[in-house]
Amino acid sequence: MDVIVYHNQACGTSRNTLRLIRNTGVEPHVIEYLKTPPSRALLGQLIKRMGVPVRAVIREKGTPFEELGLDNLALSDEELLDALMAHPILINRPIVVTPKGVKLCRPSETVLDLLPVEAMTDLDKEEGSPFLTDTAIETSQELIDALQTAGLPTDDLNDSGRSFFRYSKLGGSPVGFGGFELYGSDALLRSMVVSPDARGQGIGRNIALLLSRRASDLGARTAYVLTTTAAPFFEAQGFKPISRDEAPAAILSTRQAADLCPASATVLAKPLTF
Ligand SMILES: CC(C)(COP(=O)(O)OP(=O)(O)OC[C@H]1O[C@@H](n2cnc3c(N)ncnc32)[C@H](O)[C@@H]1OP(=O)(O)O)[C@@H](O)C(=O)NCCC(=O)NCCS
């Protein structure tokens, strides 16, 4: 399979994506886009094939995003493309092209959607946590048992508008679950649980990221969580506590929010950028 990676060697996610592709037995064609940037026409085509607005591939961190005023939502796609061509560091990475499509692969496991799904062996990211695969699931006894054991609610699992996933290591051993409820551009991340024997390896953090990306691909722009016990876990990943007054009505009227005692539950929010 022909695979092209627009790569930045200084970026951990880009390096992890290459590592994951190579673990599937594919040697990709690596383009260091800061040295040899794509033409304007090619970049425009790649973004079109991704099916996202130009803004979705712009990197803010470590770039002149702010000084160029690119937070101005009135800028057109053409003006944004001009900025990307003038400053290739603004192109987020890695962008991967395969016969199955084009994606900005953040988190790195996003690339698995673009590769042939074959038997894989367990592999760790550079920083030591295992790469994960996600599988969309219906409500199952296995999910209910895992949530109940962790003290998380299960009585609204079958309500509409929810998506649940099982997470496994690449070799197939299951490590946890997670889900979200989507309300337009707001997503409530929920039902995140890591098997007790798999905790403390970065799997929970990775599940939150993978869930956020799935929700973002369906239109979510802000992720919310409600928790009585795990606020520090989410704050370590960039979620900020907010007052109930600041939370959207749709999030407050979820059964999760309605059932939790306002005095003991924290609402946290995070803008979804990758
Ligand atoms: C919360 C939970 C998902 C974390 O999973 P995990 O795989 O152990 O988490 P990670 O290894 O990715 O931890 C990431 C970081 O958060 C910290 N952390 C983990 N759980 C934490 C908690 N409950 N409170 C505070 N910090 C926590 C870790 O120490 C780690 O910090 P570090 O990066 O400084 O080392 C897991 O403990 C769990 O399943 N708990 C029961 C269900 C639950 O509370 N879910 C959350 C509400 S939906």
The ligand as an SDF file (V2000), in Angstrom:
LIG
                    3D

 48 50  0  0  0  0  0  0  0  0999 V2000
   -9.6670    7.9030   35.7570 C   0  0  0  0  0  0  0  0  0  0  0  0
   -9.0900    6.7320   34.9550 C   0  0  0  0  0  0  0  0  0  0  0  0
   -9.8790    6.5790   33.6410 C   0  0  0  0  0  0  0  0  0  0  0  0
   -7.6060    7.0590   34.6700 C   0  0  0  0  0  0  0  0  0  0  0  0
   -7.0660    6.0000   33.8900 O   0  0  0  0  0  0  0  0  0  0  0  0
   -5.4880    5.6750   33.8750 P   0  0  0  0  0  0  0  0  0  0  0  0
   -5.2120    4.8510   32.6860 O   0  0  0  0  0  0  0  0  0  0  0  0
   -5.0510    5.1580   35.1850 O   0  0  0  0  0  0  0  0  0  0  0  0
   -4.8970    7.1630   33.7010 O   0  0  0  0  0  0  0  0  0  0  0  0
   -3.5020    7.5710   33.0610 P   0  0  0  0  0  0  0  0  0  0  0  0
   -2.4850    6.4990   33.3520 O   0  0  0  0  0  0  0  0  0  0  0  0
   -3.7130    7.9620   31.6410 O   0  0  0  0  0  0  0  0  0  0  0  0
   -3.1590    8.8440   33.9300 O   0  0  0  0  0  0  0  0  0  0  0  0
   -2.8800   10.1000   33.3910 C   0  0  0  0  0  0  0  0  0  0  0  0
   -2.5140   11.0460   34.5170 C   0  0  0  0  0  0  0  0  0  0  0  0
   -3.6260   11.2810   35.3820 O   0  0  0  0  0  0  0  0  0  0  0  0
   -3.3320   10.8890   36.7310 C   0  0  0  0  0  0  0  0  0  0  0  0
   -4.5470   10.2790   37.2650 N   0  0  0  0  0  0  0  0  0  0  0  0
   -5.0710    9.0960   36.9170 C   0  0  0  0  0  0  0  0  0  0  0  0
   -6.2360    8.8880   37.5760 N   0  0  0  0  0  0  0  0  0  0  0  0
   -6.4220    9.9570   38.3720 C   0  0  0  0  0  0  0  0  0  0  0  0
   -7.4510   10.3390   39.2870 C   0  0  0  0  0  0  0  0  0  0  0  0
   -8.5320    9.5840   39.5230 N   0  0  0  0  0  0  0  0  0  0  0  0
   -7.2990   11.5260   39.9180 N   0  0  0  0  0  0  0  0  0  0  0  0
   -6.1900   12.2850   39.7100 C   0  0  0  0  0  0  0  0  0  0  0  0
   -5.2160   12.0150   38.8380 N   0  0  0  0  0  0  0  0  0  0  0  0
   -5.3260   10.8420   38.1840 C   0  0  0  0  0  0  0  0  0  0  0  0
   -2.1750    9.9180   36.6060 C   0  0  0  0  0  0  0  0  0  0  0  0
   -1.4010    9.8880   37.7840 O   0  0  0  0  0  0  0  0  0  0  0  0
   -1.4130   10.4970   35.4250 C   0  0  0  0  0  0  0  0  0  0  0  0
   -0.6280   11.5880   35.8270 O   0  0  0  0  0  0  0  0  0  0  0  0
    0.8820   11.7790   35.2830 P   0  0  0  0  0  0  0  0  0  0  0  0
    0.7330   12.0390   33.7980 O   0  0  0  0  0  0  0  0  0  0  0  0
    1.3840   12.9580   36.0580 O   0  0  0  0  0  0  0  0  0  0  0  0
    1.5730   10.4910   35.5770 O   0  0  0  0  0  0  0  0  0  0  0  0
   -9.1040    5.3860   35.7520 C   0  0  0  0  0  0  0  0  0  0  0  0
   -8.5090    5.6000   37.0130 O   0  0  0  0  0  0  0  0  0  0  0  0
  -10.4960    4.8170   35.9580 C   0  0  0  0  0  0  0  0  0  0  0  0
  -10.9590    3.9940   35.1630 O   0  0  0  0  0  0  0  0  0  0  0  0
  -11.2000    5.2410   37.0520 N   0  0  0  0  0  0  0  0  0  0  0  0
  -12.5520    4.7860   37.3430 C   0  0  0  0  0  0  0  0  0  0  0  0
  -13.6010    5.4360   36.4450 C   0  0  0  0  0  0  0  0  0  0  0  0
  -13.5440    6.9780   36.4420 C   0  0  0  0  0  0  0  0  0  0  0  0
  -13.3950    7.6290   37.4570 O   0  0  0  0  0  0  0  0  0  0  0  0
  -13.6780    7.5680   35.2310 N   0  0  0  0  0  0  0  0  0  0  0  0
  -13.5910    9.0120   35.0210 C   0  0  0  0  0  0  0  0  0  0  0  0
  -14.9440    9.6650   34.9910 C   0  0  0  0  0  0  0  0  0  0  0  0
  -15.8610    9.3210   33.4820 S   0  0  0  0  0  0  0  0  0  0  0  0
  1  2  1  0
  2  3  1  0
  2  4  1  0
  2 36  1  0
  4  5  1  0
  5  6  1  0
  6  7  2  0
  6  8  1  0
  6  9  1  0
  9 10  1  0
 10 11  2  0
 10 12  1  0
 10 13  1  0
 13 14  1  0
 14 15  1  0
 15 16  1  0
 15 30  1  0
 16 17  1  0
 17 18  1  0
 17 28  1  0
 18 19  1  0
 18 27  1  0
 19 20  2  0
 20 21  1  0
 21 22  1  0
 21 27  2  0
 22 23  1  0
 22 24  2  0
 24 25  1  0
 25 26  2  0
 26 27  1  0
 28 29  1  0
 28 30  1  0
 30 31  1  0
 31 32  1  0
 32 33  2  0
 32 34  1  0
 32 35  1  0
 36 37  1  0
 36 38  1  0
 38 39  2  0
 38 40  1  0
 40 41  1  0
 41 42  1  0
 42 43  1  0
 43 44  2  0
 43 45  1  0
 45 46  1  0
 46 47  1  0
 47 48  1  0
M  END
$$$$
